[in-house]
Amino acid sequence: MRTGIVASLLTSILTHEASAACSSALLIDNFSTWSSNTNSLDYWVSDDGSMTAISASGNVLSFQPAASSYFYETIPCQATTTNGYNSIQFAIKGPAGGSISLEIQSRTSCSATSYTSKYYTITDLISSTQTVTIPLSPFTGANLNAITAFFGCSTGASPSSILPSSSKKVGSGSVTASLSKTSSTKISSSSSSSVKTSSLSRYLTTLITSSASATPSGTCSNLLTDDWVSQSRLTFLYYNAMLEPSSDDATMNSIVVGSPSANQVALTPKDTSSYFYSQVGCVNTKNIYGGVSLRIKAAAGTTFTVELQSSSACSQDVYTAVDQTTTQLGWTFDGTEKLYSIPFLKFSSLDATKIVAVFFIGFTKPVSFGPMAFYCGNTASEFIVTTTSVSAGPSSTVAAPAGTAAALVIDEFASSSSNALEYWHGANDSITLTWGTKQLTIKSTDPDYSFYTQVTASCRDMTSYKGSYLHIAYSGTNAFTVALQQHNTACNNSHASATDIYIPMSHFNNEFGRVIGVALKGFYKPDALILSKIEIVPSIPAGFTIPNKLPSAQLVFACKRPNSFAFAIDDGNPQYAQQVLRIIKEEDIKVTFFTVSAPLLDPSTNLSNELENDVAAVQRALGGSQHTAYFRPPFGTEGAQLRQRLVRATQSESSYATMWSVDVEDWLWAQTATPEEQLVSFQRGVDRGGNLVVMHYLCPSTVSYLQQFIQIAKKTGKQLMRVDQCMMDLNALPL
């Protein structure tokens, strides 16, 4: 179509002949919700700004096209042949001689991500209303059992229009057809020979379809990317709300979560080379989400660049990056917090079906971000974080009881080689330790690392200290967690002021008969921590309060059932999943898979059948509930806060933070020149009495050794079983 106002109503109805599969036409759009870019099926519709003018009123869409204008209707994937639909129909009004092309997009299957397009051109439009019914069968090459969209494109020399059509149903699934009173409507195909007017006459019908008869199928809710509650991400600032990597890679001067208020993050850049990113997996936003929204507070004059990354391979390594500066996005800042949107339409060449990351780069001044989310439709909306009741904090009304055990000084940091008990203390290599006069300064840039101070070389029975308090005298940051370390069964190989932390020993959910030491871990700020004493004392000073005892999940490193052994396999590469399952079947054993939520819903992981069986078993055992009491902290980053949240999440005080006592160390050896060291690591763990495995199926070398791992375990004479069975869980299936 060339320029010119055209009033049109594209009812876009798939009609049908008598069929048991469908009993009414499917209304695609009556344009009553055009302003929100949704059609009658609650799917995306738009012209992407290609029209000179376009508007809808009274179920009529009016538009003035330019030379390359178009608009499209997306629909839930339709198996039209199976469901008995045979044509698409709309009423159109356009000037004599006008033309319009119709594009059908289809996929090889409804689960496929790519599509093919087939086109037909309608010519010789007239200046009065005409009903056009286009059969689907002549769209040669289209998969009529996976249609996902219709496009209308400008092709001819003059404008046209589309107006209402009508139908009558006779009996079950039949349609009364009458020839259109319009003249000479021609359809030609770019993928097959032209269809003559005479051959169309049997398809020309008049339909009456009430807009009320169309029931929207599918809903949309904003998809949260990050709510800036980093501590709930287990590894603190390095995972977002989608459990995808999120970080500044240490390019910022500081990142403060929960500032200036809850669910916000304050970013202070070193210079314009500082950046921050949030990966989102591989999100298909097309026809669902129109962009990303977030609240931003920044001083006047602040600028930076927003970069969206998409990948045809859904890869974080191979992607296309499209940038827009804050100026190009029309953003200005004045020191107040406002809602800003990142509309995908602004990012040309972005593959909206495979968005993998959001980057913020080139900051000129500090900024703070609020919750970030994909928003539905074309109108930006804010994701509102749901607030839940927080467990009660310390209570100053409860007297702090005194313990009966004498004080025990564990560490006064007088020597770098040993603590006050003359046992080892130290940290992971990546933690910086600076020794002073009876004090130690700790700096860590990674929350996965820890500082340890031991109370024994093997196991120490500290049952008598259950009524006492762990006291840590310190200055500097308090952004860390405290753990009481528990040894294996064979014993072989928070609440604070600005200066003191006192934790009731009874709050540590450990086996007190085999304590080995105290660990400080989860340093989620790079700020310095200066320690001067760690001790256990029978009472606390006046003015300190007792933190409420919150339910805490059990921390387990080994099976509890005598003579048991369990393989707990963390998720990995889908291409190896079937090989893993084949080996497990051949060895005739039961294993437990720990997986993040996304693969559970993604059939491409190849674990679907196994997982469906596991879910069904859990449903039977837990009376229909799909909750699990078992959780494996990523990277083994556990702490009191995590274990308390796990109880709340599972709604069970019998939940388990599941660690391990046998590590194949695939993370260390799998991709080196000596992958066989994985066998050595596995054997070492077994020889030490370990019986709970951690491994992944990320690399072919690890998978190739799986059968040997299993055979080594069998040689111990222990019975191989699932994790819940080896924990003697009352809800587990019997052996």
Secondary structure, 3 states (H helix, E strand, C coil): CCCCCEEEEEEEEEEECCCCCCCCCEECCCCCCHHHCECCCCCEEECCCCCCEEEEECCEEEEECCCCCEEEEEEEEECHHHHCEEEEEEEEECCCCCCEEEEEEECCCCCCCCCEEEEEEEECCCCCCEEEEEECCCCCCCCCCCEEEEEEEECCCCCCEECCCECCEECCCEECCCCCCCCCCEEEECCCCCECHHHHHHHCCCCECCHHHCCCCCCCCCEEEECCCHHHHCCHHHECCCCCEEECCCCEEEEEECCCCCCCEEEEECCCCCEEEEEEEEECCCCCEEEEEEEEEECCCCCCEEEEEECCCCCCCCCEEEEEECCCCCCCCCCCEEEEEEEHHHCCCCCCCCEEEEEEECCCCCEEECCEEEEEECCCCCCCCCCCCCCCCCECCCCCCCCCCCCEEEECCCCCCCCCCCCCEEECCCCEEEEECCEEEEECCCCCCEEEEECCCCCECCHHHCCCEEEEEEEECCCCEEEEEECCCCCCCCCECCCEEEEEHHHCCCCHHHEEEEEEECCCCCCCEEEEEEEEECCCCCCCCECCCCCCCEEECCCCCCCEEEEEEECCCHHHHHHHHHHHHHHCCCCEEECCHHHHCCHHHCCHHHHHHHHHHHHHHCCCCCCCCEECCHHHCCCHHHHHHHHHHHCCCCCEEECCCEECCHHHHCCCCCCCHHHHHHHHHHHCCCCEEEEECCCHHHHHHHHHHHHHHHHCCCEEECHHHHCCCCCCCCC
